[in-house]
Amino acid sequence: MTRLQSLKDQLTNIERELDELKNFRLTPALKRFKRQLEGEASVIRAKIAKLEETEDERKERRKQRLEIANKNRSSKNKRVWNYVKSIKENYHPELTLKEIRSQLKRHRQGLETEVSDVAWRNPSP
């Protein structure tokens, strides 16, 4: 018996159990058990979908995941650099961006920095 077939059998068993539970009185324990069975069914459905997807679908899913990750990384870096630039403009024009960025790393580690705590809290006075 293949893995896909065994997963489908498990899914049908869980769905059958859920149907049989409709005959019982609704109690907190029954609600928990139903939720647990529905969670197991959801996990099994995801495994079945993953086994049934084609190579093109896998590549597309991976491509989308990477695009989202790159977008999130880009937006975070933009926020950090805007923060660093505003500290440079408003508090320390004599420091380079690289130095302020190094100070930010030290500040996040909880170490002493040349930049005051006021600048870290509110970079735009």
Kinemage of the C-alpha trace (Angstrom):
@kinemage 1
@onewidth
@group {chain A} dominant
@subgroup {mainchain}
@vectorlist {calphas} color= white
{ca met a 1} P 0.000 0.000 0.000
{ca thr a 2} L 1.426 3.396 -0.970
{ca arg a 3} L 1.892 6.302 1.366
{ca leu a 4} L -0.707 8.343 -0.488
{ca gln a 5} L -3.302 5.611 -0.183
{ca ser a 6} L -2.644 5.125 3.537
{ca leu a 7} L -3.063 8.872 4.118
{ca lys a 8} L -6.359 8.832 2.227
{ca asp a 9} L -7.512 5.879 4.340
{ca gln a 10} L -6.608 7.735 7.526
{ca leu a 11} L -8.522 10.764 6.295
{ca thr a 12} L -11.652 8.753 5.548
{ca asn a 13} L -11.425 7.127 9.004
{ca ile a 14} L -11.188 10.522 10.692
{ca glu a 15} L -14.114 11.880 8.665
{ca arg a 16} L -16.158 8.800 9.569
{ca glu a 17} L -15.348 9.309 13.256
{ca leu a 18} L -16.387 12.964 13.011
{ca asp a 19} L -19.714 11.912 11.474
{ca glu a 20} L -20.294 9.387 14.247
{ca leu a 21} L -19.609 12.021 16.906
{ca lys a 22} L -22.644 14.022 15.734
{ca asn a 23} L -24.844 11.493 17.562
{ca phe a 24} L -23.406 12.442 20.976
{ca arg a 25} L -24.358 15.291 23.278
{ca leu a 26} L -22.106 18.327 22.855
{ca thr a 27} L -19.784 18.588 25.864
{ca pro a 28} L -16.505 20.447 26.355
{ca ala a 29} L -14.595 17.169 26.086
{ca leu a 30} L -16.379 16.326 22.824
{ca lys a 31} L -15.587 19.779 21.429
{ca arg a 32} L -11.895 19.300 22.257
{ca phe a 33} L -11.883 15.850 20.681
{ca lys a 34} L -13.603 17.130 17.516
{ca arg a 35} L -11.103 19.976 17.258
{ca gln a 36} L -8.253 17.490 17.650
{ca leu a 37} L -9.668 15.253 14.915
{ca glu a 38} L -10.204 18.232 12.612
{ca gly a 39} L -6.591 19.268 13.197
{ca glu a 40} L -5.354 15.797 12.320
{ca ala a 41} L -7.518 15.812 9.184
{ca ser a 42} L -6.097 19.171 8.179
{ca val a 43} L -2.516 17.923 8.560
{ca ile a 44} L -3.299 14.816 6.528
{ca arg a 45} L -4.961 16.902 3.779
{ca ala a 46} L -1.834 19.064 3.579
{ca lys a 47} L 0.372 15.969 3.291
{ca ile a 48} L -1.868 14.562 0.545
{ca ala a 49} L -1.775 17.848 -1.352
{ca lys a 50} L 2.007 17.953 -1.079
{ca leu a 51} L 2.342 14.377 -2.374
{ca glu a 52} L -0.052 15.006 -5.263
{ca glu a 53} L 1.469 18.273 -6.481
{ca thr a 54} L 3.520 18.262 -9.665
{ca glu a 55} L 7.108 19.400 -10.086
{ca asp a 56} L 5.948 22.666 -11.691
{ca glu a 57} L 3.655 23.375 -8.743
{ca arg a 58} L 6.537 22.734 -6.316
{ca lys a 59} L 8.762 25.162 -8.203
{ca glu a 60} L 6.015 27.786 -8.260
{ca arg a 61} L 5.347 27.397 -4.517
{ca arg a 62} L 9.064 27.746 -3.752
{ca lys a 63} L 9.336 30.765 -6.030
{ca gln a 64} L 6.426 32.477 -4.272
{ca arg a 65} L 7.904 31.726 -0.845
{ca leu a 66} L 11.244 33.246 -1.878
{ca glu a 67} L 9.561 36.330 -3.347
{ca ile a 68} L 7.692 36.945 -0.101
{ca ala a 69} L 10.863 36.441 1.947
{ca asn a 70} L 12.816 38.864 -0.260
{ca lys a 71} L 10.025 41.439 -0.029
{ca asn a 72} L 9.918 41.187 3.773
{ca arg a 73} L 13.706 41.446 4.009
{ca ser a 74} L 13.759 44.449 1.709
{ca ser a 75} L 11.100 46.325 3.656
{ca lys a 76} L 12.865 45.631 6.966
{ca asn a 77} L 16.189 46.882 5.594
{ca lys a 78} L 14.499 50.025 4.247
{ca arg a 79} L 13.007 50.736 7.678
{ca val a 80} L 16.360 50.226 9.409
{ca trp a 81} L 18.245 52.448 6.964
{ca asn a 82} L 15.618 55.193 7.204
{ca tyr a 83} L 15.959 54.990 10.994
{ca val a 84} L 19.767 55.217 10.769
{ca lys a 85} L 19.597 58.125 8.303
{ca ser a 86} L 17.214 60.086 10.502
{ca ile a 87} L 19.532 59.623 13.506
{ca lys a 88} L 22.440 60.873 11.387
{ca glu a 89} L 20.500 63.917 10.146
{ca asn a 90} L 19.020 64.938 13.502
{ca tyr a 91} L 21.604 63.970 16.106
{ca his a 92} L 25.012 62.952 14.722
{ca pro a 93} L 25.845 64.452 11.309
{ca glu a 94} L 29.556 63.951 12.065
{ca leu a 95} L 29.236 60.136 12.123
{ca thr a 96} L 29.040 58.044 8.968
{ca leu a 97} L 26.066 55.809 8.268
{ca lys a 98} L 28.262 52.764 8.789
{ca glu a 99} L 29.322 53.976 12.230
{ca ile a 100} L 25.727 54.645 13.252
{ca arg a 101} L 24.718 51.230 11.969
{ca ser a 102} L 27.469 49.672 14.106
{ca gln a 103} L 26.245 51.684 17.085
{ca leu a 104} L 22.710 50.428 16.444
{ca lys a 105} L 23.940 46.844 16.569
{ca arg a 106} L 25.714 47.532 19.858
{ca his a 107} L 22.583 49.264 21.202
{ca arg a 108} L 20.445 46.224 20.325
{ca gln a 109} L 22.913 44.025 22.194
{ca gly a 110} L 22.486 46.250 25.244
{ca leu a 111} L 26.004 47.700 25.140
{ca glu a 112} L 27.082 51.320 25.598
{ca thr a 113} L 27.018 53.514 22.488
{ca glu a 114} L 28.045 57.031 21.495
{ca val a 115} L 24.456 57.769 20.457
{ca ser a 116} L 22.195 58.740 23.364
{ca asp a 117} L 19.118 56.763 24.324
{ca val a 118} L 16.932 59.713 23.343
{ca ala a 119} L 18.063 59.369 19.736
{ca trp a 120} L 17.319 55.635 19.688
{ca arg a 121} L 13.822 56.169 21.089
{ca asn a 122} L 12.823 59.065 18.839
{ca pro a 123} L 15.121 59.687 15.852
{ca ser a 124} L 13.073 62.662 14.615
{ca pro a 125} L 12.973 65.451 17.230
